[in-house]
Amino acid sequence: MECVVQGIIETQHVEALEILLQGLCGVHKQSLRIHELCLKSVPNLGLVASGIRLLCDLEQPQPTWTVRHVGGPMRGAGAERISVLMRPMVESKVSKNALRLLLGYKLDHEQLRVGFAFHFRRGTQITVTVSSINKILKLHATDEAVPVTPGIQLVEVTAPASSENYAEVVASVSSFCEYIALAWQDGVMAVPQ
């Protein structure tokens, strides 16, 4: 399970956000360049369509592969009382031949995430990712990827959780996001545009 808060930022403000996050997190950023193969289940695999993602970390000297399944959001009375999204998520390292083994799934689309991430501990393990999402028009042509939303980048704050600790994780992520929002508002208001 994971706790997620998502937002967007104009590219012109990314450098200021990076500086703010560097100060708040107290760790160095890590470059991010992830090739995502988004797969959908074929109709005869089950009643409910599902999707998985094969992720290739292109920043590594030897690219590493991960398969990731993200489920639907938590529902019910508990979900209505929290300010973040809770959803099931399963992730596992795989070999580069994994695509051949995923019978019942077909390639829906490819995308390239480029940006940076901060990994740190504040009550729980938290990751803040700032990235542009780029569509890949030709099969596996990551060098020819074009931005999906030019001038806008995705900001994600995520933290792993379980049914036993999700209340604490929600509190940590909510608190950190509120802190970022206040610091950002103070910083942006103080800088002449």
C-alpha positions in Angstrom: 0.0 0.0 0.0 1.2 3.5 -0.6 0.2 7.0 0.5 0.2 9.6 -2.4 -0.2 13.3 -2.8 0.1 14.7 -6.4 0.2 18.1 -7.8 1.7 20.1 -10.7 4.1 23.0 -11.0 5.1 25.3 -13.8 8.6 24.4 -15.1 9.8 28.0 -14.4 9.3 27.4 -10.7 11.0 23.9 -10.5 14.5 25.3 -9.6 13.0 27.2 -6.6 11.1 24.1 -5.5 14.3 22.1 -5.8 16.1 24.5 -3.5 13.2 24.5 -1.0 13.1 20.7 -1.0 16.9 20.5 -0.6 16.6 22.6 2.6 13.5 20.8 4.0 14.7 17.2 3.2 18.3 17.7 4.2 19.5 15.2 1.5 20.8 15.5 -2.0 18.5 15.0 -5.0 18.8 12.0 -7.2 18.4 12.3 -11.0 15.4 10.5 -12.4 15.1 9.1 -15.9 12.5 6.3 -16.0 11.2 4.5 -19.2 7.7 3.2 -18.5 6.0 0.6 -20.5 2.3 0.7 -19.6 0.5 -2.6 -20.1 -3.2 -3.4 -20.1 -4.8 -6.8 -19.6 -6.4 -8.4 -22.6 -10.2 -9.0 -22.5 -10.0 -12.8 -21.7 -7.7 -12.3 -18.6 -10.6 -11.5 -16.2 -13.7 -9.5 -15.7 -12.0 -6.3 -14.5 -9.4 -4.7 -16.7 -6.1 -4.1 -15.0 -2.8 -2.4 -15.8 0.8 -2.9 -14.8 3.9 -0.9 -15.6 7.4 -2.1 -16.5 9.8 0.6 -15.3 13.4 0.8 -16.5 15.7 3.1 -14.5 17.9 4.6 -17.2 20.0 6.5 -14.7 21.7 3.3 -13.5 25.0 2.3 -15.2 23.3 -1.0 -16.0 19.5 -0.2 -16.4 17.4 -2.0 -13.8 13.8 -3.2 -14.4 10.8 -3.2 -12.0 7.2 -4.4 -12.5 4.6 -2.2 -10.7 0.9 -2.7 -10.2 -1.1 0.1 -8.7 -4.7 -0.6 -7.5 -7.6 1.7 -7.1 -7.9 4.2 -4.2 -9.0 3.3 -0.7 -12.8 3.8 -0.3 -15.2 4.1 2.5 -15.6 6.1 5.6 -11.8 6.0 6.5 -10.9 7.3 3.0 -13.2 10.3 3.4 -11.5 11.4 6.6 -8.0 11.6 5.2 -6.5 14.3 3.0 -4.3 12.0 1.0 -4.8 9.1 -1.5 -4.2 5.6 -0.1 -3.9 2.8 -2.7 -2.6 -0.7 -3.0 0.7 -1.0 -4.8 3.0 -4.0 -5.4 6.5 -3.6 -6.9 9.2 -6.2 -7.7 12.5 -6.2 -9.5 12.5 -8.2 -12.7 14.8 -9.1 -15.6 14.9 -7.2 -18.9 13.1 -10.2 -20.4 9.9 -9.7 -18.2 7.8 -8.3 -21.1 7.9 -11.7 -22.8 6.7 -13.4 -19.6 3.7 -11.1 -19.0 1.2 -13.2 -20.9 -2.3 -11.7 -21.0 -1.0 -8.1 -21.2 -0.4 -5.9 -24.2 1.5 -2.7 -24.6 -0.8 0.3 -24.2 1.7 3.1 -24.4 5.2 4.2 -23.4 6.3 7.2 -21.5 9.6 8.7 -20.2 9.8 10.4 -16.8 12.6 12.9 -16.4 13.4 14.9 -13.3 14.7 14.4 -9.8 13.7 12.8 -6.5 14.4 13.3 -2.8 14.3 10.2 -0.5 14.3 10.9 3.2 12.9 10.0 6.6 10.4 12.3 8.4 8.3 10.1 10.7 8.3 7.6 7.8 10.2 7.0 4.6 9.0 9.7 2.1 9.9 10.3 -1.5 9.3 13.6 -3.3 9.5 13.3 -7.1 9.4 16.2 -9.6 9.3 15.1 -13.2 8.1 15.9 -16.7 6.1 13.2 -18.4 7.1 12.6 -22.0 5.3 10.5 -24.6 7.3 8.1 -26.7 5.9 8.2 -30.2 8.0 5.4 -31.7 8.5 2.0 -30.0 11.3 2.3 -27.4 12.6 5.6 -28.9 13.3 7.3 -25.5 15.6 9.9 -27.2 12.7 11.2 -29.3 10.2 11.6 -26.4 8.1 14.8 -26.3 6.5 16.4 -23.3 2.9 15.6 -22.7 2.3 18.9 -21.0 5.0 21.4 -22.0 5.8 23.9 -19.2 4.2 21.8 -16.4 5.8 19.1 -14.2 4.3 16.5 -11.9 5.1 16.7 -8.2 4.4 13.5 -6.2 4.9 12.8 -2.5 4.7 9.1 -1.7 5.3 6.9 1.3 5.0 3.1 1.7 2.2 2.1 4.2 0.5 -1.0 5.5 -2.9 -1.6 7.1 -1.2 -1.5 10.5 0.6 1.9 10.1 -1.3 3.8 7.5 -2.7 6.4 10.0 0.9 7.4 11.0 2.0 7.5 7.4 -1.0 9.7 6.4 -0.2 12.0 9.3 3.5 12.2 8.3 2.8 12.8 4.6 0.0 15.3 5.3 2.2 17.2 7.7 5.1 17.4 5.2 2.8 18.5 2.4 1.3 21.2 4.5 4.8 22.4 5.5 5.9 22.5 1.8 2.7 24.4 0.9 3.3 27.0 3.6 7.0 27.4 2.9 6.3 27.6 -0.9 3.6 30.2 -0.4 5.9 32.3 1.8 8.8 32.0 -0.6 6.7 32.7 -3.8 5.0 35.6 -2.2 8.4 37.1 -1.2 9.9 36.8 -4.7 9.0 39.5 -7.2 7.6 37.9 -10.4 
